[in-house]
Amino acid sequence: MTAQLALGTYRCRAIPQAAARAVASGAQWIDTAPNYSIGRAQTLLAPALATHPSLRVSTKAGYFTAATGTEAVNAGALTEDQASAGHSLAPDYVRWQIARNREQLGRDRLDLVLLHNPERSHPGDRPALHQAIRDAFVVLEEAAAAGHAAGYGVATWAGFEEEAFTVGDLLALAAEAAGEREHHLVAVQMPVSLVMMTPIVQVLNGQGPLPAATGAGLRVMAAAPLHGGELPGMVDQKLADLIRPGLTPAQACVLAAASCPGVTDVLIAASSAPHWSQAADAVAQPSLTAAQLREITGVLASP
């Protein structure tokens, strides 16, 4: 089954308008973060979320703007040294950021809170990184127990590919954090595209994070399916027609990501009505088969 289309607000130029279009099209999820749109993304989304309470939102903790870092220092959630890094998994900060996310989004209960690129914490030191993730998961379990978050997960750019952690590692750390209770780790977010092809190639061979996530029943959000808007310019019409005749290069790229086994949602930062409509038309197509994905990735991998 082809994955669903969701609105991603990273590099989204007109968030309120994009949110309205996503809602009108029947999208169920909007993805955001406290550092997007120079720290304004969540407040820009709040009116749409208030008008449409059934709309689900995923947000993050990890990166923060300089202004937010100053606020966290003043609140005692970060030291000045921690704030200077622009990224933190420190429990006090994660706890503070969850409360701030709830306030900015106007939601007492967040649908999903993702640790944002946790691989940035303790690079090259796997044990220390895993301890930091576990400690952050403890805070996220507290938030779930208090009714402040329905679930949590990890949004990573390179963590899986760099083998900083596996889905199995994350599940084990979540189980440790939850103790005797059932854990609330429910999702992972990662780049899946015809540039970032590793997850596609791996899953076709029964390997990598996607089969593990599927086996654990995790939601998988595919980020950057157009690789920051660069990918359509790299795909000519001949390759687009190989993917699915009649689609534009951008639509073909979206369909490829949405067809990847295990992916449940594809995040599109479409600001204009035509771009959103074209992406929606792409995910409405029948999924590409495993054989088709093998052929496409094989063509792209050829010298």
C-alpha positions in Angstrom: 0.0 0.0 0.0 1.3 3.5 -0.9 2.1 5.6 2.1 0.0 8.6 3.2 0.9 12.2 2.5 1.7 14.4 5.5 2.8 18.0 5.7 6.4 18.6 6.7 7.1 22.1 7.9 10.9 22.1 7.5 11.6 24.7 4.7 7.9 25.3 4.3 7.5 28.9 3.3 3.8 29.5 4.1 2.9 27.3 7.0 -0.6 28.5 7.8 -1.7 28.2 4.1 0.1 24.9 3.7 -1.7 23.5 6.8 -5.0 24.6 5.4 -4.4 22.8 2.2 -3.2 19.7 3.9 -6.3 19.6 6.1 -8.6 20.2 3.1 -7.0 17.3 1.2 -7.6 14.9 4.2 -4.0 14.7 5.5 -3.9 13.3 9.0 -0.4 14.4 10.1 1.6 17.6 10.3 5.3 17.3 11.3 7.1 20.2 12.9 9.9 21.2 15.3 10.6 24.0 17.7 13.6 25.3 15.5 11.7 25.3 12.2 10.9 28.7 10.6 13.4 30.4 12.9 11.5 29.1 15.9 8.0 30.2 14.6 6.7 27.0 13.1 4.7 25.8 16.1 2.9 29.1 16.8 2.1 29.4 13.1 0.5 25.9 13.2 -1.5 26.5 16.4 -4.6 28.1 14.7 -5.0 25.2 12.2 -4.6 22.6 15.0 -7.2 24.5 17.1 -9.7 24.5 14.2 -9.1 20.9 13.4 -8.6 19.0 16.7 -8.5 15.6 14.9 -5.4 16.6 13.0 -2.4 14.9 14.5 1.0 16.6 15.0 4.5 15.3 15.5 7.1 17.7 17.0 10.6 17.3 18.3 13.1 18.0 21.1 16.8 18.4 20.3 17.6 21.4 18.2 16.7 24.9 19.3 17.3 28.4 18.1 19.6 30.8 20.0 16.6 32.6 21.4 15.1 29.4 22.7 18.4 28.4 24.2 18.4 31.7 26.1 14.9 31.0 27.4 16.0 27.5 28.5 19.0 28.8 30.3 16.8 31.4 32.1 14.4 28.6 33.0 17.2 26.5 34.4 16.7 23.8 31.8 20.1 24.3 30.1 23.5 25.6 31.2 25.1 28.3 29.1 27.6 25.7 27.8 24.8 23.4 26.8 22.9 26.2 25.1 25.9 27.2 23.0 25.7 23.8 21.2 22.3 24.5 19.8 21.3 20.9 20.5 20.6 18.9 23.6 19.1 15.6 24.9 19.6 16.6 28.5 16.5 15.4 30.5 15.8 18.8 32.0 15.8 20.4 28.6 13.7 17.6 27.0 11.2 18.0 29.8 11.1 21.8 29.4 10.8 21.6 25.6 7.9 19.2 25.8 6.0 21.8 28.0 7.0 24.6 25.6 5.8 22.5 22.5 2.5 21.9 24.2 2.1 25.7 24.9 3.1 26.8 21.4 1.0 24.2 19.6 -2.0 24.8 21.9 -2.3 21.1 22.6 -2.4 19.6 26.1 -1.5 16.2 24.7 1.1 15.9 21.9 0.5 13.1 19.4 4.2 12.4 18.9 7.4 13.8 20.3 10.6 12.8 18.4 14.2 13.2 19.6 15.7 15.3 16.8 18.9 13.9 15.3 20.1 12.3 18.5 23.2 11.1 16.7 24.5 14.6 17.1 24.8 13.9 20.9 28.1 12.1 21.7 29.2 11.4 18.1 31.5 8.4 17.9 30.7 7.3 21.4 28.0 4.8 21.1 27.6 3.9 24.8 27.4 7.5 25.8 24.9 8.2 23.0 22.7 5.3 24.0 22.7 6.4 27.7 21.7 9.9 26.6 18.8 8.5 24.5 17.7 6.3 27.3 17.7 9.2 29.7 15.6 11.2 27.3 13.3 8.3 26.8 12.7 8.3 30.6 11.4 11.8 30.3 9.3 10.9 27.3 7.8 8.0 29.3 7.0 10.4 32.1 5.2 12.7 29.6 3.2 9.7 28.3 2.3 8.7 31.8 1.1 12.2 32.6 -1.0 12.4 29.4 1.2 15.0 27.8 2.3 12.8 24.9 0.6 9.9 23.2 3.9 8.5 22.0 7.5 9.2 21.1 10.2 8.3 18.7 13.4 9.4 16.9 13.8 11.6 13.9 17.2 10.9 12.5 19.1 12.0 9.4 22.1 9.7 9.6 21.8 7.7 12.8 20.8 4.4 11.1 23.1 4.7 8.2 26.1 5.6 10.5 25.1 2.7 12.7 24.9 5.0 15.7 21.9 2.9 16.7 19.5 0.4 15.3 15.7 0.1 15.6 16.4 -2.8 18.0 18.7 -0.6 20.1 15.9 2.0 20.3 13.3 -0.5 21.3 15.6 -1.9 24.0 16.4 1.5 25.4 12.6 2.3 25.4 11.9 -0.9 27.3 14.6 0.1 29.9 13.2 3.6 30.2 9.6 2.3 30.7 10.6 -0.3 33.4 7.8 -2.6 34.2 5.3 -0.6 32.0 4.8 -1.0 28.3 6.9 1.5 26.4 5.5 4.3 24.2 8.1 4.3 21.4 5.9 4.3 18.4 7.7 6.0 15.5 10.9 6.7 13.6 11.5 9.4 11.0 14.3 9.1 8.5 15.2 10.3 5.0 13.9 8.1 2.2 14.4 9.2 -1.4 16.1 8.4 -4.7 19.2 10.2 -3.3 19.1 8.7 0.2 18.4 5.2 -1.3 20.0 3.1 1.4 16.8 2.3 3.3 15.1 1.3 0.0 17.9 -0.9 -1.1 18.2 -2.5 2.4 14.5 -3.2 2.8 14.3 -4.9 -0.6 16.9 -7.3 0.8 15.1 -7.7 4.1 17.7 -5.6 5.9 18.0 -2.2 7.6 15.7 -0.2 9.8 12.5 -0.5 7.8 11.9 -4.3 8.3 12.7 -3.9 12.0 10.3 -1.0 12.3 7.6 -2.8 10.5 8.1 -5.9 12.6 7.7 -3.7 15.8 4.6 -2.0 14.4 6.3 1.5 14.3 5.1 4.4 12.2 7.8 5.3 9.7 7.8 8.9 8.4 9.9 9.4 5.3 11.6 12.8 5.4 13.1 14.7 2.5 11.5 12.6 -0.4 12.6 15.4 -2.8 15.9 15.9 -1.0 15.2 19.5 -0.1 13.7 20.2 -3.5 16.9 19.3 -5.4 15.9 15.8 -6.5 13.3 16.7 -9.3 16.1 18.6 -11.1 18.3 15.5 -11.0 15.6 13.2 -12.5 14.9 13.6 -16.2 11.6 12.7 -17.8 13.0 9.4 -19.1 13.6 8.2 -15.5 10.3 9.6 -14.4 8.6 7.5 -17.1 10.5 4.5 -16.0 9.1 5.0 -12.5 5.5 5.6 -13.7 4.6 6.9 -17.2 2.7 10.2 -17.1 4.1 11.5 -13.8 6.4 14.6 -13.6 9.9 14.0 -12.1 8.7 15.4 -8.8 5.7 13.1 -8.7 7.8 10.1 -9.6 10.2 10.9 -6.8 7.4 11.2 -4.3 5.8 7.9 -5.5 9.1 6.1 -5.2 9.5 7.1 -1.5 5.8 6.4 -0.8 6.2 2.9 -2.3 9.1 1.9 -0.1 8.0 -1.1 2.0 7.5 -0.1 5.7 7.0 3.7 5.0 3.7 4.8 6.4 3.9 8.6 5.8 5.7 10.8 3.4 6.5 14.4 4.5 6.1 17.1 1.9 6.8 20.7 2.5 4.5 21.9 -0.2 3.7 25.6 0.2 1.6 26.1 -3.0 -1.7 24.5 -3.9 -0.4 23.0 -7.2 2.6 21.4 -5.5 0.4 19.8 -2.8 -2.1 18.6 -5.4 0.6 17.1 -7.5 2.1 15.3 -4.5 -1.4 14.1 -3.5 -2.0 12.7 -7.0 1.4 10.9 -6.8 0.6 9.0 -3.6 -2.8 8.2 -4.9 -1.1 6.0 -7.6 -0.7 2.3 -7.0 2.5 1.5 -5.3 5.6 0.5 -7.2 6.4 -3.2 -6.9 9.6 -4.5 -5.3 10.8 -5.5 -8.8 10.2 -1.9 -10.0 12.0 -0.4 -7.1 14.9 -2.8 -7.7 15.1 -1.7 -11.3 15.0 2.0 -10.4 17.6 1.9 -7.7 19.8 -0.3 -9.9 19.6 2.3 -12.7 20.5 5.1 -10.2 23.4 3.1 -8.7 24.9 2.4 -12.1 28.1 4.5 -12.9 
